């Protein structure tokens, strides 16, 4: 796969507020080594520019003081996955294990980050499936440099801890309270899936109940399980003509 991108982000409508511009590209290869195992590797280039303005968070100013308002990175990526699920869209048995790593070996930014993920599906009965998903991500600066704030992880919302606004868990800037993410992330999801009433044994339309836990931590903080946020809820999973869709109603517990 080949990626080429440019992202322009301006969190505030104020015309004088700061902005973030990111430009880059990468090339990645996936090599299947067996029926279930695939190894991934690639190389990328990434340039991030802080456009100064009002409401600039303290962490971004600290970043500019250390690296300048424009910084480059040349990350190498490597990964491995094993997928033994009976279906990629509507699994009822099997597991997925993934590890990914990224290491910036040149440029202004020097860092390493990686993620380990484990999913497993258990057939409780002919129609009911239980599922668990655990994910741990860690990042750190290398060569004596601090971990770049633009590589922080975020959590909250669909895909992580449902019931919270998207990307709102974890550390916030001391100046304006903006969510800044963190270098460490932990997520644990549990689900029970069953066919939609009246749909027979059609697994493309399923109801599910879930309980989620997770949080994001700063580079110097420990992954303290006592600080985990959690939620529960119900949802609908549908393999539609437009692709897989998931809807959820959730209520935070902590």
C-alpha positions as semicolon CSV with decimal commas, in nm:
position;residue;x (nm);y (nm);z (nm)
1;X;0,000;0,000;0,000
2;X;0,108;0,355;-0,073
3;X;-0,015;0,648;0,138
4;X;0,017;1,018;0,053
5;X;-0,154;1,267;0,282
6;X;-0,184;1,626;0,398
7;X;-0,385;1,715;0,707
8;X;-0,468;2,069;0,819
9;X;-0,618;2,103;1,166
10;X;-0,746;2,421;1,329
11;X;-0,925;2,339;1,654
12;X;-1,077;2,687;1,698
13;X;-1,286;2,900;1,461
14;X;-1,100;3,212;1,573
15;X;-0,908;3,333;1,268
16;X;-0,602;3,410;1,484
17;X;-0,587;3,069;1,655
18;X;-0,307;2,823;1,596
19;X;-0,316;2,540;1,339
20;X;-0,134;2,213;1,274
21;X;-0,025;2,105;0,924
22;X;0,100;1,752;0,855
23;X;0,233;1,627;0,521
24;X;0,378;1,287;0,449
25;X;0,375;0,955;0,273
26;X;0,469;0,593;0,320
27;X;0,501;0,261;0,142
28;X;0,415;-0,066;0,318
29;X;0,432;-0,433;0,223
30;X;0,240;-0,727;0,366
31;X;0,397;-1,069;0,314
32;X;0,191;-1,383;0,394
33;X;0,413;-1,650;0,551
34;X;0,137;-1,905;0,614
35;X;-0,239;-1,944;0,589
36;X;-0,281;-1,743;0,911
37;X;0,038;-1,533;0,949
38;X;0,136;-1,209;0,773
39;X;0,442;-0,988;0,828
40;X;0,430;-0,616;0,746
41;X;0,714;-0,369;0,695
42;X;0,753;-0,024;0,546
43;X;0,916;0,318;0,538
44;X;0,764;0,667;0,563
45;X;0,838;1,038;0,578
46;X;0,641;1,282;0,788
47;X;0,661;1,661;0,832
48;X;0,464;1,848;1,097
49;X;0,433;2,227;1,115
50;X;0,287;2,434;1,399
51;X;0,132;2,755;1,266
52;X;0,161;2,995;1,564
53;X;-0,147;3,176;1,689
54;X;-0,365;3,237;1,991
55;X;-0,474;2,955;2,226
56;X;-0,159;2,751;2,150
57;X;-0,139;2,470;2,411
58;X;0,163;2,462;2,639
59;X;0,269;2,117;2,513
60;X;0,283;2,245;2,154
61;X;0,491;2,546;2,257
62;X;0,727;2,315;2,448
63;X;0,754;2,102;2,133
64;X;0,839;2,410;1,922
65;X;1,101;2,521;2,175
66;X;1,277;2,185;2,143
67;X;1,231;2,093;1,775
68;X;1,125;2,418;1,606
69;X;0,789;2,493;1,447
70;X;0,858;2,244;1,164
71;X;0,993;1,895;1,233
72;X;1,058;1,589;1,017
73;X;1,053;1,217;1,093
74;X;1,151;0,909;0,891
75;X;0,977;0,614;1,058
76;X;1,042;0,248;0,986
77;X;0,744;0,019;1,050
78;X;0,724;-0,353;1,114
79;X;0,439;-0,577;1,224
80;X;0,301;-0,929;1,249
81;X;-0,054;-1,063;1,260
82;X;-0,214;-1,405;1,303
83;X;-0,584;-1,438;1,213
84;X;-0,768;-1,767;1,269
85;X;-1,125;-1,631;1,269
86;X;-1,390;-1,821;1,074
87;X;-1,503;-1,489;0,919
88;X;-1,348;-1,142;0,900
89;X;-1,690;-0,969;0,900
90;X;-1,908;-1,184;1,128
91;X;-1,674;-1,406;1,333
92;X;-1,806;-1,660;1,583
93;X;-1,484;-1,844;1,667
94;X;-1,110;-1,793;1,636
95;X;-0,864;-1,525;1,740
96;X;-0,655;-1,235;1,610
97;X;-0,310;-1,139;1,740
98;X;-0,134;-0,827;1,612
99;X;0,190;-0,650;1,695
100;X;0,305;-0,330;1,524
101;X;0,614;-0,118;1,576
102;X;0,731;0,221;1,450
103;X;1,082;0,363;1,490
104;X;1,192;0,704;1,365
105;X;1,556;0,654;1,268
106;X;1,632;0,995;1,110
107;X;1,510;1,353;1,100
108;X;1,433;1,591;1,385
109;X;1,211;1,348;1,578
110;X;1,349;1,028;1,731
111;X;1,100;0,797;1,893
112;X;0,973;0,440;1,910
113;X;0,613;0,325;1,955
114;X;0,430;-0,004;1,937
115;X;0,095;-0,177;1,988
116;X;0,001;-0,530;2,095
117;X;-0,358;-0,643;2,035
118;X;-0,539;-0,969;2,114
119;X;-0,895;-1,061;2,013
120;X;-1,079;-1,388;2,066
121;X;-1,429;-1,508;1,981
122;X;-1,605;-1,789;2,170
123;X;-1,923;-1,966;2,051
124;X;-2,145;-1,969;2,361
125;X;-2,427;-2,141;2,171
126;X;-2,533;-2,190;1,809
127;X;-2,648;-1,827;1,795
128;X;-2,461;-1,643;2,072
129;X;-2,094;-1,540;2,051
130;X;-1,874;-1,393;2,325
131;X;-1,577;-1,173;2,232
132;X;-1,287;-1,006;2,411
133;X;-1,041;-0,747;2,283
134;X;-0,732;-0,625;2,464
135;X;-0,491;-0,359;2,339
136;X;-0,177;-0,203;2,488
137;X;0,016;0,079;2,316
138;X;0,342;0,236;2,434
139;X;0,561;0,517;2,300
140;X;0,889;0,675;2,413
141;X;1,146;0,924;2,290
142;X;1,489;0,793;2,181
143;X;1,838;0,943;2,147
144;X;1,772;1,159;2,454
145;X;1,479;1,343;2,292
146;X;1,126;1,365;2,430
147;X;0,835;1,177;2,276
148;X;0,660;1,401;2,017
149;X;0,312;1,512;2,121
150;X;0,180;1,456;1,766
151;X;0,236;1,081;1,806
152;X;0,022;1,057;2,119
153;X;-0,254;0,797;2,148
154;X;-0,619;0,887;2,212
155;X;-0,908;0,693;2,360
156;X;-1,282;0,733;2,415
157;X;-1,575;0,671;2,183
158;X;-1,639;0,404;1,920
159;X;-1,340;0,178;1,871
160;X;-1,217;0,218;2,229
161;X;-1,425;0,306;2,538
162;X;-1,779;0,371;2,421
163;X;-1,995;0,611;2,621
164;X;-1,732;0,887;2,625
165;X;-1,685;1,159;2,366
166;X;-1,441;1,064;2,094
167;X;-1,077;1,098;2,203
168;X;-1,148;1,269;2,538
169;X;-0,978;1,033;2,785
170;X;-0,637;1,099;2,934
171;X;-0,417;1,404;2,995
172;X;-0,524;1,760;2,913
173;X;-0,324;2,075;2,849
174;X;-0,268;2,287;3,160
175;X;-0,336;2,610;2,968
176;X;-0,671;2,557;2,797
177;X;-0,785;2,206;2,895
178;X;-0,746;2,068;2,542
179;X;-0,714;1,689;2,526
180;X;-0,355;1,612;2,425
181;X;-0,352;1,230;2,443
182;X;-0,065;1,031;2,587
183;X;0,224;0,798;2,511
184;X;0,051;0,498;2,673
185;X;-0,293;0,349;2,611
186;X;-0,476;0,047;2,751
187;X;-0,814;-0,082;2,629
188;X;-1,021;-0,387;2,722
189;X;-1,356;-0,467;2,555
190;X;-1,599;-0,753;2,618
191;X;-1,905;-0,827;2,404
192;X;-2,192;-1,076;2,369
193;X;-2,339;-1,092;2,017
194;X;-2,671;-1,251;1,913
195;X;-2,894;-1,246;1,603
196;X;-3,145;-0,964;1,569
197;X;-3,494;-1,081;1,675
198;X;-3,680;-1,219;1,372
199;X;-3,363;-1,252;1,164
200;X;-3,321;-1,624;1,231
201;X;-2,956;-1,723;1,236
202;X;-2,848;-1,439;1,005
203;X;-2,516;-1,317;1,149
204;X;-2,498;-1,008;0,924
205;X;-2,749;-0,830;1,154
206;X;-2,673;-0,878;1,521
207;X;-2,744;-0,719;1,857
208;X;-2,468;-0,698;2,115
209;X;-2,412;-0,599;2,475
210;X;-2,073;-0,477;2,594
211;X;-1,856;-0,359;2,882
212;X;-1,549;-0,142;2,804
213;X;-1,251;-0,027;3,009
214;X;-0,953;0,189;2,919
215;X;-0,755;0,508;2,956
216;X;-0,456;0,705;2,824
217;X;-0,146;0,798;3,026
218;X;0,144;1,042;2,984
219;X;0,497;0,933;2,897
220;X;0,618;0,968;3,257
221;X;0,307;0,811;3,411
222;X;0,253;0,447;3,501
223;X;-0,033;0,246;3,351
224;X;-0,244;0,258;3,668
225;X;-0,543;0,023;3,637
226;X;-0,713;0,210;3,922
227;X;-0,754;0,507;3,686
228;X;-0,935;0,309;3,416
229;X;-1,260;0,456;3,284
230;X;-1,542;0,212;3,206
231;X;-1,884;0,193;3,043
232;X;-2,156;-0,052;2,943
233;X;-2,425;-0,056;2,679
234;X;-2,596;-0,224;2,386
235;X;-2,558;-0,190;2,011
236;X;-2,640;-0,306;1,661
237;X;-2,391;-0,458;1,415
238;X;-2,494;-0,468;1,046
239;X;-2,300;-0,580;0,741
240;X;-2,479;-0,339;0,507
241;X;-2,444;-0,297;0,128
242;X;-2,223;0,007;0,209
243;X;-1,997;-0,198;0,435
244;X;-1,988;-0,299;0,804
245;X;-2,172;-0,056;1,034
246;X;-2,184;-0,052;1,414
247;X;-2,410;0,157;1,636
248;X;-2,392;0,175;2,015
249;X;-2,577;0,325;2,311
250;X;-2,354;0,346;2,616
251;X;-2,351;0,479;2,971
252;X;-2,028;0,554;3,159
253;X;-1,980;0,361;3,483
254;X;-1,663;0,538;3,593
